[in-house]
Amino acid sequence: MSHLSRASMIALIAFAAACNGPASEARKVQTTSAAASPEGAVALKIETLAEGLVNPWSLAFPPDGSILVTERDGKLRIIRDGALVKDPVAGLPSPYVKSQGGLFDVLLHPDFATNRTIFLSYAAGTPEANATRVISATFDGSSISNIKTIFETRPMKNTPVHYGGRLALLPDRTLLITVGDGFNFREQAQDLSSGLGKIVRVNLDGSIPADNPFASVEGRLPETYSYGHRNQQGLAVDPATGAIFETEHGPQGGDELNIIEPGANYGWPIATYGLDYSGAQISPFTEYEGTRQPEKYWVPSIGPSGLAVYQGELFAGWKGDLLVGALAKTALHRLDLDNGKVVGEERYLDGQRIRDVREGPDGAIYVTTEDHDGAPIGKVLRLTPAQ
């Protein structure tokens, strides 16, 4: 993809400045670029719970002690009694599987113990017209039923990349969904009449919360919660503070960690620390008035995917810190947080391509590993301190 012309960039900047919404005032924060993070100081005990998976994308933990695992090629799997159940969960719709497209996140309804409802995100459609879709469904332990579409990105696109697809629950029982920019449509990340390059917020039945920042603004999509995003592969809510953390891929460099606030503009593509894949400049700006700076950025890219706020007791001194999976600088990264600011970084599982990371109900850390080309060698690992 060629870089924007000077005239197009000037027009885009003017447009972005004109359409800034609530909470768009520039906020000066200290950001840090990525030097090579040191190896982690904690020795790990690593257990393999499942292997032979195809791009295991997401994990969830039902209260019966089992683990749900999505595979990007369209299967929902179960780990039960310490072993991978042979047959995938039945009843899933067929996603559009190509390149980065497929089945993405799985999330339990907050009342799952009584209503057995789960949420799934996936790429839906055809090569000519596809989108990020989210469904709710009833899970009976071996199959799903009562499928309802509660969200689908608009407009559709004709690229098999940059879907976003991460899900997270807010304390008010609303649902956040990340939607990427579709790669060829990056200018639409600044267009509030487009759903591309956004984080959206919906009620659990798919209706729009009345207090969304653009819910009553004519010409702007009411589901939009924040905008100016590229490809958001990590999303987590701190249960202690309610802070919303998000990670997204930059192009060449410029991966970001952001704290998401309603109505805020996170800058893509008018402000970025990355270059285009050709080496061309995307924007002359790393900061731009009306856009938010990342809490941290990585140059070169690490490819952040999967994000968790650790709240357990097994790893001493890690409570409140962030765990970030990485697909490029392959490792599991721990970001040491102090009052919401990144004060340190270290890495574990060097050489492992980490797609997802979650804290389990037992306080252990669970990660999925994958092969870039989709070979069936993905694993689910359980991490605890070696001591």
C-alpha positions as CSV (number, residue, x, y, z in Angstrom):
1,M,0.0,0.0,0.0
2,S,1.4,3.4,-1.0
3,H,1.7,6.1,1.5
4,L,-0.6,9.1,1.6
5,S,0.1,12.0,-0.7
6,R,0.9,15.3,1.0
7,A,-2.5,16.7,-0.2
8,S,-4.3,13.7,1.1
9,M,-2.6,13.9,4.5
10,I,-3.4,17.7,4.8
11,A,-7.0,17.0,4.0
12,L,-7.1,14.1,6.5
13,I,-5.6,16.1,9.3
14,A,-8.1,18.9,8.6
15,F,-10.9,16.4,8.6
16,A,-9.7,14.8,11.8
17,A,-9.4,18.1,13.6
18,A,-12.9,19.0,12.5
19,C,-14.5,15.8,13.8
20,N,-12.8,15.4,17.1
21,G,-15.4,14.4,19.7
22,P,-15.7,14.4,23.5
23,A,-12.5,13.9,25.5
24,S,-10.4,14.8,22.5
25,E,-8.2,17.3,24.3
26,A,-4.5,16.5,23.9
27,R,-3.0,14.8,27.0
28,K,0.7,15.1,27.6
29,V,2.1,11.8,29.0
30,Q,5.5,10.4,29.2
31,T,5.9,7.6,26.6
32,T,8.7,5.2,26.1
33,S,10.0,3.5,23.0
34,A,11.2,-0.1,23.1
35,A,14.7,-0.9,23.9
36,A,15.2,-4.7,24.2
37,S,13.5,-5.7,27.4
38,P,15.5,-7.8,29.8
39,E,14.8,-11.5,30.4
40,G,12.4,-12.1,33.2
41,A,13.8,-12.8,36.7
42,V,11.2,-15.3,37.8
43,A,11.8,-19.0,36.9
44,L,8.7,-20.6,35.4
45,K,7.2,-24.0,35.6
46,I,5.6,-24.6,32.2
47,E,2.9,-27.2,31.7
48,T,1.4,-28.1,28.3
49,L,-2.3,-28.6,28.6
50,A,-3.1,-29.0,24.9
51,E,-1.2,-29.2,21.6
52,G,-1.7,-29.7,17.9
53,L,-4.0,-26.7,17.7
54,V,-4.4,-24.3,14.7
55,N,-3.7,-20.7,15.7
56,P,-5.4,-20.9,19.2
57,W,-6.7,-17.4,19.5
58,S,-8.5,-17.0,22.8
59,L,-9.2,-18.7,26.2
60,A,-12.1,-18.6,28.6
61,F,-12.6,-20.4,31.9
62,P,-16.1,-21.8,32.7
63,P,-16.8,-22.4,36.4
64,D,-16.7,-26.2,36.0
65,G,-12.9,-26.1,35.7
66,S,-12.8,-26.7,31.9
67,I,-11.1,-24.3,29.5
68,L,-12.6,-23.1,26.2
69,V,-10.1,-22.4,23.3
70,T,-10.9,-20.9,20.0
71,E,-8.9,-21.9,16.9
72,R,-8.7,-19.4,14.1
73,D,-9.7,-21.9,11.5
74,G,-13.2,-22.0,13.0
75,K,-13.2,-24.5,15.9
76,L,-14.1,-24.0,19.5
77,R,-12.3,-26.6,21.6
78,I,-12.6,-27.8,25.2
79,I,-9.9,-28.8,27.7
80,R,-11.6,-30.9,30.3
81,D,-10.1,-33.0,33.1
82,G,-6.6,-32.1,31.9
83,A,-7.0,-33.2,28.3
84,L,-8.2,-31.8,25.0
85,V,-11.6,-33.1,24.1
86,K,-11.3,-34.7,20.7
87,D,-14.4,-33.3,19.0
88,P,-14.8,-29.5,18.6
89,V,-17.9,-27.8,20.0
90,A,-20.8,-28.3,17.5
91,G,-23.1,-25.7,16.1
92,L,-20.7,-22.9,15.3
93,P,-21.3,-20.8,12.2
94,S,-18.5,-21.0,9.6
95,P,-16.3,-17.9,9.7
96,Y,-14.5,-16.4,6.7
97,V,-11.1,-18.0,7.1
98,K,-8.3,-16.3,5.1
99,S,-5.1,-14.6,6.1
100,Q,-5.9,-13.0,9.5
101,G,-9.6,-13.8,9.2
102,G,-11.3,-16.6,11.1
103,L,-12.6,-17.3,14.6
104,F,-11.3,-14.9,17.3
105,D,-12.4,-14.3,20.9
106,V,-14.5,-16.3,23.3
107,L,-16.0,-14.6,26.3
108,L,-18.4,-15.8,29.1
109,H,-21.5,-13.8,29.9
110,P,-21.3,-12.4,33.5
111,D,-24.2,-14.7,34.3
112,F,-22.8,-17.7,32.5
113,A,-23.3,-20.0,35.5
114,T,-27.1,-19.6,35.2
115,N,-27.7,-18.7,31.6
116,R,-24.9,-20.6,29.8
117,T,-24.4,-17.7,27.4
118,I,-21.1,-17.1,25.6
119,F,-19.9,-14.5,23.1
120,L,-17.8,-15.2,20.1
121,S,-16.2,-12.9,17.6
122,Y,-15.2,-13.8,14.1
123,A,-14.7,-12.7,10.5
124,A,-17.9,-13.0,8.6
125,G,-18.7,-12.7,4.9
126,T,-16.9,-13.2,1.6
127,P,-13.7,-12.0,0.0
128,E,-15.5,-9.1,-1.5
129,A,-17.5,-8.1,1.6
130,N,-16.5,-9.2,5.1
131,A,-16.6,-7.7,8.6
132,T,-16.0,-8.4,12.3
133,R,-19.1,-10.0,13.8
134,V,-20.0,-10.8,17.4
135,I,-22.6,-13.4,18.3
136,S,-24.2,-14.6,21.6
137,A,-25.0,-18.3,22.0
138,T,-26.1,-20.9,24.5
139,F,-23.3,-23.4,25.4
140,D,-24.5,-26.7,26.8
141,G,-21.0,-28.3,27.3
142,S,-20.7,-29.8,23.8
143,S,-22.6,-27.6,21.4
144,I,-23.9,-24.1,21.0
145,S,-27.5,-23.0,20.0
146,N,-29.7,-19.9,20.1
147,I,-27.2,-17.9,18.0
148,K,-27.9,-14.2,17.8
149,T,-25.8,-11.6,16.0
150,I,-25.3,-8.7,18.4
151,F,-22.8,-6.7,16.4
152,E,-21.3,-6.4,12.9
153,T,-18.9,-3.8,11.6
154,R,-20.2,-1.3,9.1
155,P,-19.2,-0.8,6.4
156,M,-18.0,-4.2,5.1
157,K,-14.5,-4.4,3.5
158,N,-12.7,-6.5,0.9
159,T,-9.5,-7.2,2.8
160,P,-8.8,-10.4,4.9
161,V,-6.8,-8.5,7.6
162,H,-7.0,-6.1,10.5
163,Y,-10.2,-7.3,12.1
164,G,-9.5,-6.5,15.8
165,G,-11.9,-9.0,17.3
166,R,-11.0,-8.7,21.0
167,L,-13.9,-8.6,23.6
168,A,-14.0,-7.3,27.1
169,L,-16.7,-6.7,29.7
170,L,-17.0,-3.4,31.6
171,P,-18.1,-3.3,35.2
172,D,-21.5,-1.9,34.1
173,R,-22.1,-5.1,32.1
174,T,-21.6,-3.6,28.7
175,L,-19.4,-5.1,26.0
176,L,-16.3,-3.6,24.4
177,I,-15.3,-4.8,20.9
178,T,-12.1,-3.9,19.0
179,V,-12.5,-3.3,15.2
180,G,-9.4,-2.9,13.1
181,D,-9.0,-0.5,10.2
182,G,-9.0,-3.1,7.4
183,F,-5.5,-2.1,6.4
184,N,-6.4,-0.5,3.0
185,F,-8.9,1.8,4.8
186,R,-6.8,3.4,7.4
187,E,-8.2,6.9,6.8
188,Q,-11.6,5.6,8.0
189,A,-10.1,5.2,11.5
190,Q,-10.6,9.0,11.8
191,D,-14.1,8.9,10.1
192,L,-16.8,8.7,12.7
193,S,-19.4,7.6,10.2
194,S,-17.3,4.4,9.6
195,G,-16.9,1.5,12.0
196,L,-13.4,0.7,11.0
197,G,-10.5,1.5,13.3
198,K,-12.7,1.8,16.4
199,I,-13.5,0.4,19.8
200,V,-17.2,0.0,20.1
201,R,-19.5,-0.5,23.1
202,V,-22.8,-2.3,23.1
203,N,-25.2,-3.8,25.6
204,L,-25.1,-7.5,26.0
205,D,-28.2,-7.8,23.7
206,G,-26.5,-5.7,21.0
207,S,-28.4,-2.5,21.7
208,I,-26.6,0.8,22.0
209,P,-25.9,2.3,25.5
210,A,-27.5,5.7,25.7
211,D,-24.4,7.2,27.3
212,N,-22.0,6.2,24.5
213,P,-20.0,9.3,23.5
214,F,-21.6,9.7,20.0
215,A,-24.9,8.0,20.7
216,S,-26.9,11.1,20.0
217,V,-24.6,12.9,17.5
218,E,-26.0,12.9,13.9
219,G,-23.8,11.3,11.3
220,R,-21.7,9.4,13.8
221,L,-22.0,5.7,14.6
222,P,-23.6,5.4,18.0
223,E,-21.7,2.3,18.9
224,T,-18.3,4.1,18.7
225,Y,-16.5,4.3,22.0
226,S,-13.0,5.4,20.8
227,Y,-11.4,5.9,17.5
228,G,-8.1,6.4,15.6
229,H,-7.0,2.8,16.0
230,R,-5.2,0.5,13.6
231,N,-5.4,-3.2,14.6
232,Q,-6.2,-3.8,18.3
233,Q,-5.2,-7.2,19.4
234,G,-5.2,-6.8,23.1
235,L,-8.0,-5.5,25.4
236,A,-8.3,-5.9,29.2
237,V,-10.2,-4.1,32.0
238,D,-8.5,-3.8,35.4
239,P,-11.1,-5.2,37.8
240,A,-9.6,-3.1,40.7
241,T,-9.7,0.3,39.0
242,G,-11.9,-0.1,35.9
243,A,-9.1,1.2,33.7
244,I,-9.4,-0.1,30.1
245,F,-6.0,-1.1,28.6
246,E,-5.6,-1.8,24.9
247,T,-2.7,-2.8,22.7
248,E,-2.5,-2.4,18.9
249,H,-0.2,-3.2,16.1
250,G,1.6,-0.3,14.4
251,P,3.0,-0.8,10.9
252,Q,6.8,-0.9,11.0
253,G,7.2,0.2,14.6
254,G,4.7,2.2,16.5
255,D,2.9,-0.6,18.4
256,E,1.0,1.0,21.2
257,L,-0.3,0.5,24.7
258,N,-3.2,2.8,25.4
259,I,-5.6,3.6,28.2
260,I,-9.0,3.9,26.6
261,E,-11.4,6.7,27.5
262,P,-14.8,7.3,25.9
263,G,-14.8,9.6,22.9
264,A,-11.0,9.8,22.7
265,N,-9.0,9.9,19.4
266,Y,-5.9,7.7,19.5
267,G,-4.3,9.2,16.4
268,W,-4.0,6.6,13.7
269,P,-3.1,7.4,11.0
270,I,-2.4,11.1,11.5
271,A,0.0,10.5,14.4
272,T,2.2,7.4,14.6
273,Y,5.6,6.3,15.7
274,G,5.7,3.7,12.8
275,L,6.7,3.8,9.1
276,D,4.8,2.2,6.2
277,Y,6.0,-1.3,5.1
278,S,7.7,0.3,2.1
279,G,9.7,2.5,4.5
280,A,7.7,5.5,3.5
281,Q,6.5,8.0,6.1
282,I,2.8,7.7,6.9
283,S,2.5,10.9,8.8
284,P,5.0,13.6,9.7
285,F,3.5,13.6,13.2
286,T,4.1,11.4,16.2
287,E,1.8,13.7,18.2
288,Y,-1.1,15.8,17.0
289,E,-3.4,18.1,18.8
290,G,-6.7,16.5,19.8
291,T,-5.2,13.0,19.8
292,R,-4.0,10.8,22.7
293,Q,-0.4,9.7,23.1
294,P,0.2,6.0,23.9
295,E,1.2,5.1,27.4
296,K,4.0,3.1,25.8
297,Y,5.0,2.5,22.2
298,W,7.4,-0.1,20.8
299,V,10.0,0.6,18.1
300,P,10.7,-1.9,16.6
301,S,7.4,-3.6,16.7
302,I,6.8,-6.6,19.1
303,G,3.4,-7.4,17.5
304,P,1.3,-7.2,20.7
305,S,-1.5,-9.8,20.9
306,G,-3.4,-10.9,24.0
307,L,-3.5,-8.7,27.1
308,A,-4.2,-9.4,30.8
309,V,-4.1,-7.5,34.0
310,Y,-2.7,-9.8,36.6
311,Q,-4.6,-9.9,39.9
312,G,-3.4,-13.1,41.4
313,E,-1.1,-14.0,44.3
314,L,1.1,-16.7,42.8
315,F,3.5,-14.3,41.2
316,A,4.7,-12.0,44.0
317,G,4.9,-8.3,43.1
318,W,3.0,-8.7,39.8
319,K,-0.5,-7.7,41.0
320,G,-1.8,-4.9,38.8
321,D,0.8,-5.5,36.1
322,L,0.1,-6.1,32.5
323,L,0.9,-9.3,30.6
324,V,1.3,-8.8,26.8
325,G,1.7,-11.6,24.2
326,A,3.9,-10.8,21.3
327,L,3.9,-12.2,17.7
328,A,6.9,-10.4,16.2
329,K,9.5,-10.1,19.0
330,T,8.2,-13.4,20.2
331,A,7.8,-13.6,23.9
332,L,5.5,-13.0,26.8
333,H,6.1,-9.4,28.1
334,R,5.4,-8.2,31.6
335,L,4.9,-4.5,32.0
336,D,5.5,-3.3,35.5
337,L,2.9,-0.7,36.4
338,D,3.1,2.0,39.1
339,N,0.0,4.1,39.5
340,G,-1.0,3.2,35.9
341,K,2.4,4.1,34.4
342,V,4.8,1.7,32.8
343,V,8.0,1.7,34.9
344,G,9.6,-1.5,33.7
345,E,9.4,-4.4,31.2
346,E,10.7,-7.9,31.1
347,R,10.1,-10.9,28.8
348,Y,9.5,-14.6,29.3
349,L,9.1,-17.6,26.9
350,D,11.5,-16.1,24.4
351,G,11.0,-17.5,20.9
352,Q,7.3,-18.4,21.5
353,R,4.7,-16.7,19.4
354,I,2.1,-15.8,22.0
355,R,-1.4,-15.2,20.7
356,D,-3.3,-14.9,23.9
357,V,-2.6,-14.6,27.6
358,R,-5.1,-14.9,30.5
359,E,-5.1,-15.2,34.2
360,G,-6.9,-18.4,35.3
361,P,-9.2,-18.7,38.3
362,D,-6.3,-20.4,40.1
363,G,-4.0,-17.4,39.7
364,A,-1.8,-19.2,37.2
365,I,-1.0,-17.6,33.8
366,Y,-2.3,-19.3,30.7
367,V,-1.0,-18.6,27.2
368,T,-1.7,-19.9,23.7
369,T,1.2,-20.3,21.3
370,E,0.9,-20.6,17.5
371,D,2.7,-21.0,14.2
372,H,2.7,-18.0,11.9
373,D,1.7,-20.1,8.9
374,G,-1.2,-21.9,10.6
375,A,0.5,-25.3,11.1
376,P,-1.3,-27.4,13.7
377,I,1.4,-27.0,16.3
378,G,-0.3,-24.5,18.6
379,K,-0.3,-25.1,22.4
380,V,-2.1,-24.0,25.6
381,L,0.5,-23.6,28.4
382,R,0.0,-23.1,32.1
383,L,2.6,-21.0,33.8
384,T,3.4,-20.9,37.6
385,P,6.5,-19.9,39.5
386,A,9.0,-22.8,39.5
387,Q,9.4,-22.5,43.3
